[in-house]
Amino acid sequence: MSYLQNTWYAAGFSDELADKPIGRTLLGRPMVLYRTASGQPVALDDRCPHRFAPLHQGTVFGEDLRCPYHGLRFAPSGQCVQTPMADARIPKAASVQRFPLAERDGIVWLWWGNAEPDESLIRRWPQFNDPAHFTCVQGYIHVKGEYQLVSDNLLDLSHAEFLHPYLATAGFNRRTQYSMEQDGTTVVARNWRPGENCSQLFAMAYDEPPETVDHLSIVYWQPPSTLHLRIGVTRVGRPPEEGPCSQQAHLVTPETEGSCHYFWKWARDFKLGDPEFSTRLQAAIQSAFETEDGPMIEAQYRYMHGQALEDLKPVLLATDSASMRARRVLAQLIREQQGPAEAAA
């Protein structure tokens, strides 16, 4: 599978990286992730060049990572800097590939490509660094399905009426005013529901919750698979910015052709000082994907039998327009990065 290059993919959360290495396959490459004593996040190829042992089973010593098999130590650059042998000679080929990382807003990003990393391209969420106005929860799900299927799921929220009936009442979709637009390479899906019953979640944001509210959900997709969701309500007829809302990051990174990592981070601007509510909210969001969205996406993938969605010529509904546009944008960007021979293959 061809992946978009010279761009950033989520590799994990900042609080995951510590002095105990973790192994994670990203874009088909097994990598070891860890944090040095000085706080630097590091991603290296997970295979020692000596006897091919998994480096994520090794130990961090200061800035270096020691192989668990024969003790070779590697600097954050990937270069071997020490062997336990008596002559202390380091072979020239004793190095592993280093993958550039950057941290923003509690998220660790991996640069994939040969160009110089451009940190200005990293999608930012200032809400995650604003505890005076937002409280955050986060989670991770491993999905046994192709990564674009997760983006499809998030770009088309019409499934909520059937997959999450506790979030959407009967007739939810018939009451939704849906629109899609493209701004450069960003695809935007808007779902506007005026006069909708107030959900239990947003009712908790009010001292005296209204019976009905105007409900707005906006999904922003940026290539390759970075999604920003803004979901909120207001009293009927009032501007959207007046009501409680959530600002969400949904970050999908391929693991292999048939599996992916799904990182999510959810900021809310209500019930800020309520850790018990945060615990319940985190569990509810995590459970919804683990027991509802995730199994459905994995079943989709199994029933597609390895074929591309476009090749299967799916029946399309109006609310598929955003996900299909995102797929076309991504495919075009990948074609533009390929040479003529590769693109024609």
HELIX and SHEET records of a PDB file:
HELIX    1   1 SER A   14  GLU A   16  5                                   3    
HELIX    2   2 LEU A   55  GLN A   57  5                                   3    
HELIX    3   3 GLU A  119  LEU A  121  5                                   3    
HELIX    4   4 PRO A  126  ASN A  129  5                                   4    
HELIX    5   5 TYR A  147  LEU A  155  1                                   9    
HELIX    6   6 LEU A  157  HIS A  159  5                                   3    
HELIX    7   7 ALA A  160  LEU A  163  1                                   4    
HELIX    8   8 GLN A  200  ALA A  203  1                                   4    
HELIX    9   9 PRO A  240  GLU A  242  5                                   3    
HELIX   10  10 PRO A  275  ALA A  288  1                                  14    
HELIX   11  11 PHE A  289  ASP A  293  3                                   5    
HELIX   12  12 GLY A  294  MET A  304  1                                  11    
HELIX   13  13 GLU A  310  LEU A  312  5                                   3    
HELIX   14  14 ALA A  318  ASP A  320  5                                   3    
HELIX   15  15 SER A  321  GLN A  337  1                                  17    
HELIX   16  16 PRO A  340  ALA A  344  1                                   5    
SHEET    1   A 3 THR A   7  PHE A  13  0                                        
SHEET    2   A 3 ILE A 107  TRP A 112 -1                                        
SHEET    3   A 3 LEU A 101  ARG A 104 -1                                        
SHEET    1   B 3 ILE A  22  LEU A  26  0                                        
SHEET    2   B 3 ARG A  29  ARG A  35 -1                                        
SHEET    3   B 3 PRO A  41  ASP A  45 -1                                        
SHEET    1   C 4 THR A  59  PHE A  61  0                                        
SHEET    2   C 4 ASP A  64  ARG A  66 -1                                        
SHEET    3   C 4 ARG A  73  PHE A  74 -1                                        
SHEET    4   C 4 CYS A  80  GLN A  82 -1                                        
SHEET    1   D 7 THR A 135  VAL A 143  0                                        
SHEET    2   D 7 SER A 259  ARG A 268 -1                                        
SHEET    3   D 7 CYS A 245  THR A 256 -1                                        
SHEET    4   D 7 THR A 226  ARG A 235 -1                                        
SHEET    5   D 7 THR A 212  GLN A 222 -1                                        
SHEET    6   D 7 THR A 186  ASN A 197 -1                                        
SHEET    7   D 7 GLN A 177  ASP A 183 -1                                        
END                                                                             
